[in-house]
Amino acid sequence: MTILEMLGQSGILTLFGIGVVFAFLIIMVIIISKAGEIFRAADADKAAAGRAATDKAIYGNMAVTTNSAPIIAAITAAVGAYRSKHA
């Protein structure tokens, strides 16, 4: 085997190794991003369930409708005004 043949084989082996590593990195990025989406969705579900439980504890069986939006806005404004006076 001549030096040129060995250099050719080593070049092919180098390119093959780089390709394998690059493919592995692409697969790893895809897996990590999908896992992140799954964890974010699970965390959002947990947070929504926690908010629902908190709302139920605060409001009991009282239904909060879209008609109560002005009331909520008025209460929020009143609390903000109180905090700004007594801060």
Backbone as CSV, one residue per row, in Angstrom:
resi,resn,N_x,N_y,N_z,CA_x,CA_y,CA_z,C_x,C_y,C_z
1,MET,0.848,-1.157,0.000,0.000,0.000,0.000,0.906,1.236,0.000
2,THR,0.644,2.137,-0.909,1.479,3.332,-1.019,0.968,4.420,-0.082
3,ILE,1.774,5.443,0.028,1.410,6.551,0.912,0.159,7.258,0.414
4,LEU,-0.014,7.356,-0.900,-1.206,8.006,-1.450,-2.470,7.210,-1.144
5,GLU,-2.372,5.886,-1.214,-3.524,5.050,-0.881,-3.894,5.196,0.592
6,MET,-2.862,5.229,1.444,-3.123,5.384,2.883,-3.731,6.759,3.179
7,LEU,-3.242,7.802,2.520,-3.820,9.132,2.703,-5.260,9.177,2.214
8,GLY,-5.547,8.501,1.124,-6.911,8.447,0.614,-7.844,7.749,1.585
9,GLN,-7.377,6.603,2.130,-8.195,5.879,3.107,-8.390,6.693,4.395
10,SER,-7.325,7.363,4.826,-7.463,8.156,6.049,-8.398,9.344,5.822
11,GLY,-8.401,9.935,4.636,-9.328,11.021,4.320,-10.768,10.536,4.317
12,ILE,-10.991,9.364,3.711,-12.337,8.783,3.699,-12.793,8.462,5.119
13,LEU,-11.898,7.889,5.916,-12.237,7.556,7.297,-12.528,8.824,8.110
14,THR,-11.763,9.874,7.865,-11.994,11.136,8.562,-13.357,11.709,8.204
15,LEU,-13.683,11.750,6.921,-14.983,12.265,6.487,-16.124,11.413,7.027
16,PHE,-15.937,10.101,7.043,-16.962,9.213,7.590,-17.166,9.487,9.080
17,GLY,-16.084,9.657,9.823,-16.174,9.947,11.252,-16.869,11.273,11.513
18,ILE,-16.521,12.294,10.738,-17.162,13.599,10.888,-18.656,13.483,10.581
19,GLY,-19.006,12.727,9.561,-20.418,12.538,9.206,-21.197,11.829,10.300
20,VAL,-20.584,10.810,10.905,-21.256,10.082,11.983,-21.489,11.002,13.183
21,VAL,-20.468,11.769,13.537,-20.614,12.684,14.674,-21.669,13.745,14.368
22,PHE,-21.669,14.306,13.167,-22.640,15.319,12.783,-24.054,14.744,12.818
23,ALA,-24.233,13.533,12.300,-25.553,12.890,12.330,-26.004,12.657,13.771
24,PHE,-25.082,12.216,14.629,-25.422,12.002,16.033,-25.842,13.310,16.692
25,LEU,-25.126,14.382,16.409,-25.479,15.675,17.000,-26.846,16.152,16.525
26,ILE,-27.165,15.954,15.258,-28.478,16.342,14.746,-29.576,15.545,15.444
27,ILE,-29.378,14.245,15.579,-30.365,13.399,16.251,-30.521,13.820,17.709
28,MET,-29.406,14.137,18.372,-29.454,14.545,19.765,-30.212,15.868,19.921
29,VAL,-30.005,16.825,19.028,-30.715,18.100,19.090,-32.214,17.876,18.898
30,ILE,-32.587,17.021,17.969,-34.005,16.732,17.730,-34.635,16.094,18.959
31,ILE,-33.954,15.129,19.555,-34.488,14.445,20.738,-34.636,15.418,21.902
32,ILE,-33.634,16.271,22.117,-33.695,17.214,23.229,-34.808,18.235,23.011
33,SER,-34.977,18.709,21.787,-36.048,19.689,21.546,-37.422,19.056,21.719
34,LYS,-37.597,17.818,21.283,-38.884,17.132,21.481,-39.139,16.888,22.965
35,ALA,-38.087,16.504,23.702,-38.249,16.297,25.142,-38.617,17.607,25.825
36,GLY,-38.022,18.712,25.384,-38.366,20.018,25.947,-39.814,20.363,25.703
37,GLU,-40.316,20.075,24.499,-41.728,20.325,24.199,-42.629,19.489,25.099
38,ILE,-42.259,18.242,25.301,-43.063,17.350,26.149,-43.076,17.853,27.586
39,PHE,-41.891,18.248,28.107,-41.826,18.731,29.483,-42.557,20.051,29.647
40,ARG,-42.471,20.935,28.641,-43.186,22.203,28.716,-44.694,21.963,28.717
41,ALA,-45.154,21.015,27.903,-46.589,20.713,27.862,-47.045,20.114,29.195
42,ALA,-46.237,19.226,29.760,-46.599,18.623,31.042,-46.595,19.672,32.144
43,ASP,-45.633,20.593,32.092,-45.564,21.649,33.095,-46.752,22.599,32.962
44,ALA,-47.155,22.890,31.729,-48.316,23.755,31.510,-49.588,23.082,32.028
45,ASP,-49.705,21.762,31.816,-50.866,21.037,32.331,-50.900,21.076,33.855
46,LYS,-49.724,20.896,34.478,-49.656,20.943,35.933,-50.002,22.331,36.454
47,ALA,-49.495,23.349,35.768,-49.770,24.721,36.199,-51.255,25.038,36.052
48,ALA,-51.872,24.583,34.970,-53.301,24.817,34.775,-54.114,24.098,35.847
49,ALA,-53.712,22.882,36.179,-54.414,22.133,37.225,-54.231,22.820,38.576
50,GLY,-53.027,23.341,38.815,-52.780,24.055,40.074,-53.593,25.330,40.155
51,ARG,-53.694,26.065,39.039,-54.504,27.284,39.027,-55.973,26.959,39.247
52,ALA,-56.441,25.864,38.635,-57.842,25.474,38.803,-58.120,25.119,40.261
53,ALA,-57.186,24.417,40.888,-57.369,24.058,42.291,-57.341,25.300,43.171
54,THR,-56.442,26.239,42.864,-56.373,27.483,43.637,-57.649,28.295,43.450
55,ASP,-58.113,28.400,42.203,-59.357,29.135,41.954,-60.523,28.504,42.692
56,LYS,-60.570,27.187,42.703,-61.667,26.500,43.392,-61.575,26.759,44.892
57,ALA,-60.348,26.798,45.427,-60.185,27.067,46.859,-60.586,28.497,47.194
58,ILE,-60.288,29.432,46.283,-60.608,30.841,46.554,-62.082,31.122,46.322
59,TYR,-62.577,30.696,45.168,-63.935,31.057,44.778,-64.979,30.007,45.128
60,GLY,-64.577,28.839,45.511,-65.512,27.768,45.822,-66.258,27.353,44.572
61,ASN,-67.546,27.239,44.677,-68.360,26.841,43.529,-68.881,28.040,42.745
62,MET,-68.397,29.237,43.070,-68.835,30.444,42.396,-68.332,30.426,40.955
63,ALA,-69.202,30.669,40.031,-68.811,30.660,38.621,-68.271,32.038,38.245
64,VAL,-67.099,32.055,37.619,-66.525,33.298,37.131,-66.832,33.354,35.640
65,THR,-67.638,34.314,35.252,-68.055,34.407,33.858,-67.370,35.585,33.189
66,THR,-67.606,35.719,31.900,-67.039,36.850,31.179,-67.702,38.149,31.588
67,ASN,-68.897,38.095,32.165,-69.581,39.297,32.637,-68.912,39.880,33.874
68,SER,-68.080,39.084,34.546,-67.423,39.573,35.747,-66.109,40.276,35.432
69,ALA,-65.744,40.424,34.154,-64.492,41.092,33.786,-64.459,42.543,34.256
70,PRO,-65.537,43.342,34.114,-65.486,44.718,34.633,-65.325,44.773,36.155
71,ILE,-65.918,43.814,36.833,-65.797,43.768,38.297,-64.350,43.477,38.678
72,ILE,-63.756,42.525,37.989,-62.360,42.185,38.267,-61.460,43.378,37.972
73,ALA,-61.727,44.093,36.895,-60.933,45.276,36.562,-61.083,46.356,37.633
74,ALA,-62.286,46.557,38.141,-62.511,47.559,39.182,-61.786,47.181,40.468
75,ILE,-61.840,45.917,40.835,-61.160,45.459,42.045,-59.650,45.624,41.892
76,THR,-59.136,45.288,40.728,-57.707,45.429,40.472,-57.273,46.888,40.565
77,ALA,-58.074,47.793,40.004,-57.761,49.219,40.077,-57.804,49.708,41.521
78,ALA,-58.775,49.256,42.286,-58.892,49.674,43.686,-57.702,49.188,44.503
79,VAL,-57.299,47.958,44.288,-56.143,47.420,45.009,-54.884,48.191,44.623
80,GLY,-54.736,48.501,43.332,-53.576,49.270,42.882,-53.546,50.658,43.494
81,ALA,-54.699,51.315,43.573,-54.766,52.647,44.177,-54.432,52.573,45.669
82,TYR,-54.934,51.556,46.343,-54.649,51.390,47.770,-53.158,51.181,48.000
83,ARG,-52.548,50.326,47.183,-51.120,50.043,47.340,-50.265,51.274,47.046
84,SER,-50.670,52.076,46.075,-49.878,53.260,45.766,-49.966,54.304,46.882
85,LYS,-51.093,54.391,47.593,-51.235,55.331,48.717,-50.498,54.848,49.943
86,HIS,-50.499,53.548,50.178,-49.968,52.980,51.415,-48.648,52.255,51.210
87,ALA,-47.925,52.582,50.186,-46.663,51.894,49.917,-45.508,52.526,50.659
